[in-house]
Amino acid sequence: MRKRGYIRRLWIFQAASDLAAVAASYITTYLIRLHSEWGESFFTLVNRTFGFREAGDIGEDLTFFYFSSAPRIIAIAGLTLIFIYALLGLYPGRRFLRPRADSWNIAAANAAALAAFFAYFYLRRNVFHPRSFFILLIFFNVFFTILFRSFCETFLAWLRRRFKCDTVPAVLFGTGRTTEMIKEFVGTFMPHGILIAAEVPFDNTVSFEEQVARLEKTMIEEKAGMLISTEPELQPECIMSLLALTDRLSTSAKILSRHLSVIPMRARQPTDFFKGVPMVHFESRPPGASYPATWRAASIVTGWIAFILALPFMVAIALLVRLTSRGPAIFSQERIGCEGKTFTMYKFRTMYDQADEMRELLDEFNEAGGALFKIRNDPRVTPVGRFLRRFSLDELPQLYNVARGDMVWVGPRPLPSRDFGKYEHQWQYGRLSGMPGLTCFWQISGRSDMDFTSMCLLDIYYLRNRNWIMDMSILLRTFWAVIFAKGAY
């Protein structure tokens, strides 16, 4: 397909707007706090009212410092806020059709940045800088960020309509009232430059393979950059066929389906909703080579650091396991990794010795279904093992797998080799297209309370949309889930 003319990294414009907002806030704060008589009087009154140390005259040295250090302070504050904005999903690109209400998240991000600055001052025992300066800076920054983002979006919308640039032709796939509603919505608002270039009606009188072939032909003819599917009852098998098509054409997809409800409901990933049905965005690329290689290298380095730091704690757990039940402290098992390659994964033993021999007798009690085997009150688990599982401490030896390069920090959880043939549908093997990880959406979405089909959908969603911000978000949420033992048994 010919190269399409739209901005791939739309977030750059938003980040530039946010940095400009920080600069505007700094200049405004500098003028009011340091070069305004009423500003000085106001803060003196506030300090007297609440019993704080009076601000008074800051002095020429500090005034000159804030003038000469402006670029450095703006850069530090700007990068800190951009990082927090990214973690809160404030750079979505073309992920959503509907407009988002981001004001609350912007205010929350600025409050978090202010808390970080104050914590830094406290740890450094810094009483040189007036706290009122940074409070006022953050106050103005919330206002300017919302204002500048609005200007940026309005300007981009004007450019798209006036010069027809940064437009994304999309093919609409579906029939019915929901399809017409989405078509009218996109045609009216042209969100983020998305426009309907062609329609392919859903036809249940022919095979889905024929419909996909028709879609592929239309998308090539229209040089489409996006597929929008609007059939709310679309089955997972059909969804995967559409994703395979967009992989071949290197286009993104927005798919409306009730079967994708696990993504917003369990994984808490923000999505559009139309008539109560989620429309999930899938990124355009099959995973590129550079990102996994970079992340794998970073995982190996940080894996060794984490393994060495955790080693004394792991020795104590190993002794506890050995002293409370017969058998080795470490349990090793062959697991299936990327593209079906096998590797040996390590865990602390949480079951009685020879527990694997009882597995076939317990298959009928499996609560997860498919290739995932989970029993809430597994009789094979030792008392110590139950505690280790509850707080995921049995997974600590997998830091060695990360250090060796068998696994990465975030990726689909590897399943035992013996369960490889128990996948219920061919599309579920798509979860093996990425490196296995210590944690993923399954770990933070209920883990043992989730069925196998839902786990596969979450893994495939992750593999299509992964980026370093998503990885960091999953790691932070994993820490929270482990601390409160959510969904583990």
N, C-alpha and C positions, 0 to 999 in steps of 0.2 A: 504493500500500500504506500501511496505517496505520503511524504511527511506532512503532518497536519500543523496548521498555523495557530496554535493557542499556547498560552503560558503554562508550562508544566509545573513550575514551582510558584504557585500563586501566593504562598505564605510569605515570600520575600517582600512583597509590597506591604503586607500587613505588618511585618516585623519592622520595616523601614518607617512606617507610620507610627508604630509604638515607640521607636527610638526618637523620632521627632517630637512626640508627646513628652517624653522625659526631658528633652532639651528645653522645650517651651516651659515645662513645669519648673525646671531649675532656674531659668532666667527670671520667671515671674516671682519665684520664692526669694531669689537673691535680691531683687529690687524691693520687694515688700518688707522682707525681714531685716535687710542690712542698709537700705537706702530710703527708708520711709519713717517719718516721725510717728505717724499714727500706727504703723506696724509695731514699732518699739513700745509705744504706749499700750497697745492692745495686749501684747504678750506679758508686759509687766503687770497689767491688771489681772490676767488669767493666773499668773503665778502667785500673786497675792491672794486671790480668791481661793485657790486650792492649797495654799500653803507651800508651794514649791519655791525653790531658790529663784530669786528674781533674775530676769533676763538682763535688764539694763543695757548698757552700751557694750556691744560685742568687742569693739576695739579695732584699730586699723590693721593690726597683724592678721587677725582672723578674717577680717573683711577681704584683705588682699589674698589670703590663702584660698578662700572660696572663689575668688575671681580667677586666680592663676591655675587652680586645680579643677576648674570647671570641666574640661574635656575628659579628664580621668574619672571624676565622680559620675558624670553623665554616662560614660562607657560602662562603668561597674554597675551602676543602678539599672541601666538599660538592659545589659546582658542578663542580670539577675532576674529582672521582670520578664524578659523574653523566654527564659528557661522555665519560669513558673507558668507563664501563659501556655507554653507548649505542653507542659504536664497536665494542664486543665483542659486541653483540647481546643484552645482558642486560635489555632491555625489549621482549620479543617480543609482548606482548599475548596474543591468541588464535591466534598463528601455529602452535603445536604442540598436538597431542593428548597425546602422551607427556610425562611429566615430564622436565625437563632437569637434568643434573648441572652446576650453575653454580659450584660452590665453587672450582674451579681458576681459572676466569676472574675471579672476584671477587678471589682472592689475587693474580693477575697484574696486575689493574687497580690494586690498592693498591700493589703494588711499583713500577709505572710512575709512579704519583702521587708516591711517596716519592722516586724518582729525579728527577722534575721539580722537587720542592721543593729537593732538595740541589743540583741544577744552578743553580737560582735563587740559593741562598745563595752558591754558589761564584762565580758571575758578579758578584754584588753585593759580594763579599769580606766577607760577613757572618759574623762570629765571635761575635756577640752572643747568638744563640739556641743553646741546647744541642741537638745533633742527637738526643740520646737521647729528648727530648720527642716528636719527630715519629716516631721509630722505634716508640716505645711506642704512640703514637696510631694508627699504621697497623696495628700488631699487634692492638690491641683492636678496631679497625674491621672487620677481616676477620671476627672472631668475632661482633660485634654485627650486622653486615650479614646474615650467614647466619641468625642467630637471628631478627632482626626480619622478614626476608623470609618465613621460615617461619611466624611469627606472623601476618603480613599475609595470606598465602595461606590459612592455616587459618581466620582470621576471615571472609574473603570466602566461603570454602566453606560455613561455618556460616550466614552470612546468606542464601546462595542456597538452601540446603536448608530453612532455618527459615522464611524469609519469601518464598521464590520470586522474589527480586529478582535483577537482573543475570543473567538466564538467556537463552541464545541458542537459540531453536528452529531445528533443522536438518532438512533433508530428505535422507534417505539414498538414493542412486541406485546400484543394483548388485545382483548375485546371487552366490551361491557361498559358500564357506567363509571367504574373506577378508572379505566383507561381514558375515557373521555374527560373526566375531571382532571387527571394529571396532564393530559394534552393541553387542555385549556389553561391550566396553571402555568405550565412552562411557556406556552405561547404568549401569555400576558406579561409575565415577569422576566422571562429569559434569565433565570437565576445563574449567576456566575458565568454568563455567556453561553449557557446550554440552550440549544434550540432543536426542535424536532425537524429532522431532514427527511425522514420517511417513516412509513408505518407498515408493519407486517402483522396482519391479524392472526390471533391464535385459532387454530383449526383442529378440533379433536376428531375430525373424520379421516385425517391422514396421520401417519406415524410421526413421532416427535423428531426422528432423524431427518425426515424430509423437511420439516419446518426449520430445523437448524440449518440445513443446506440452503434453504430459501433466505434465511436471515443472513448467512454468510455472504451470499451473492449481493444482497441489498447493501450490506455494510461496506463491501468493497467498492460497489458502484458509487455510493454516496461519500466515500472516504470518511466514514463515521469514526468519531473518537470515543463514543460511548454507546452502550446498549442499555435501554430502560425496559425491563420486563414488568408487566402490571397484572399478571395472573395470580390472584391471592391464594389459590389452591395448588400452585405449582409444587410438585413433589421433589424431594432432594435429588433423585436421579436426574430429573430434567434440569434442575438448577446446576448440577455439575456439568451437564452437557453444554449449557450456556457459558459457564466459566471456561470450559475447554475451548470453546469458540473464541472468546475474548482473549484467551492466552495466545491462540494462533495469530490473532490480528493485533495483538498488543494494545487493546483498548480496555477501558474501565467498564464496569457494569453496575447498575442499580437494579436490584431484584426485589420485588414485592412478593412476599410469601408468608403464610402463617407458620410454615415449618421452620422459619428463621427466627421465631420469637425468642428462642433460647439466647440469642446474641444480645438483645437489649434487656431481657428480663433476668437472665442469670449472670451473664458476663458484664452487664451494666455498661454496654457500649452504646453511646448515643446514636440514634437513627431517626430518619423521618418516619412519620406514621400517616397513613391515609386510610380513613374509615376503620381505625383501630388495628390495621395490619402494618407490620414494620416493612420499610423499604431499606434494605441493607446495601451499603456501598462496598464494592470490591475493587481494589486498585488495578491499574492497567497492566502491570508487569508480572510475568512469572518471575520468581525471585532471581535477582541478578547475581552474578558471580562475586562482584566486589563486596557487596554487603555481607553475605555469609562468611567470606574469607576474613574480612576485617573483624567481624564479631567473634569468629572462632579464635582468631589470634588473641583478641582482648580477653576472651573467656579463659584461654589457657594460662595467660599471665595472672589474671585475677584469681583463677582457680587454684594455682599453686600458692598464692598469698593466703587465700582463705583456708586452704587445706593445712598449711603450716600453723596458722593462728588457731585453728580448731583442734589441732592434734592433741593437746593435753586433755581437753574436754572429751574427745573421742576415746582416749585411753581409759578414762574413768568409766564411760558408758560400756566399753568392751569388758572391763572387769566386772561390772554389775551384771551384765548378761551371762558371763561365764559362771559367776558365783550363784546365780539363782536358777539355772536350768542346765541340763546336759546338752553338749554340742558346742560347735565353734561359735565364736562371738560374731564373726562376719559371715554373711550369707551371700554367695555369688550365684548368678543366674544368667543364662544366655538370653539376651534381648534383641529385638529387631530395631535397627536404626534407619538412617537415611537410605532410601532406595532399596530397602530390604536387606542391607548389610547387617551381619550379626556382630555383637560385641558382648563382653562380660561386664555386667553391672553389679555393683557391690552395695549391700545394705547391712545394717545390724540385724542379727537374727531376732525375730520377734515371735517365732513359733517354736513349739516343741520339736525336738529332733525327729527326723523322718516324717515331718508333716506333709511333704509332697505326696507321700504314698496314700494319704487320705483324701486327696483332691478329687478324684473321680467319684468317691462316695458322696461328696458334697455338692456336685455340679447342679443337682436338682434344686438346691437352695439358693442359687445365684440370684442376687437382687438387681444386678446391673444389666444382664443380657449381653448377647453377642460375645465378642472376644474379651470383654471386661468382666473379671470375676471379683465380686465383692459380697461379703456376708456381714451383716451388722454385728452379730455375736458369734464370730468364728470360734469354734471350740479348740482350734489348734493354737490360738494365740496365748502366750504366757502373760501373767499379770504385769511383769515389767515391760513386755512387748506391747501390751495394750497402752501403757503410759507413753512409751516411745512413739507409737503410731499416732496417739492423740495429738502430740505436739510436733509430729513429723521429724523427730530426732533420729529415727531409724534411717533417714535419707542422708545423713551427714557423710557417710563414706563415699557417696556419689560425687563429692568434691574432688576425689581422686580421679573419677571418670572425666570430670570437667578439665582437670589439670592435664590429663593424658590426651585430650582432644576427642574422646569418644562422644562427649555430650557438650552442650553449651548451657548457659544459664537459663535461657528462655527458649522453649521449643516444645513440640508435642511429646508427651510422656511415652517412653518406649514400653512396649508390652512384651511378655515372654514369648519365646519362639514357639512354644507348644500351642499358643493361641492364634498364631498367624493364619491358620486355615479356617478360623471361626468367624472371620469377618462376614457380616450378613449380606453386604452388597459390594459390588466392585468399586463404586465411587468412594467407599470408606478407606480404600488403600491410598487415596490421595493425601492422607495425613502423614504418609511416609516420605513425602517429597522434600522434607526439610530435616535439618539436624535435630535429634532428640534433645530434650532439655530437662533441667531440674524442675522447672515449673512452667505453667502456661495457663490459659484461661480456665481449663478444667480444675486446676488446683485452687483457684480463687472463686469458683462459681458453685461450690457445694461438694466438689470432689466425689466422695463415695456416695453422695445422694443423687448422682446424675447417671443417666443411662448411656449406653455406648454410642447410640446414634447422635445424641446431643454433644458428646465429647468430640466425635469426628467433625461435626459441623463447626464447632468452636476452633478446632485445630486448623481446618481448612480456611476459615475466616482469618485466623492469625497469619497463616502462611501467605495469604494474598495481600494483607494489609500491614505487615510487620514493618517497623522502623524502630530507631533507638528510643524514641519517646515512648512508644507502646511497650517496649521491653522494660524500661525503667518504671513505668506505671505498674506493670505486672509484678515486678520484683517488690515494689513498695506494698502493693496489695497482698502479695504472698506473705510478707513479713507480718502484716496485720492478721491474716488468716491463721498463720501458725501460732501467733501469740494467744489468740482467742480460740484455737482448736476448732475452727469452723469446718464442718463437713468431713472430719477425719474420724475413722474408727478402724 
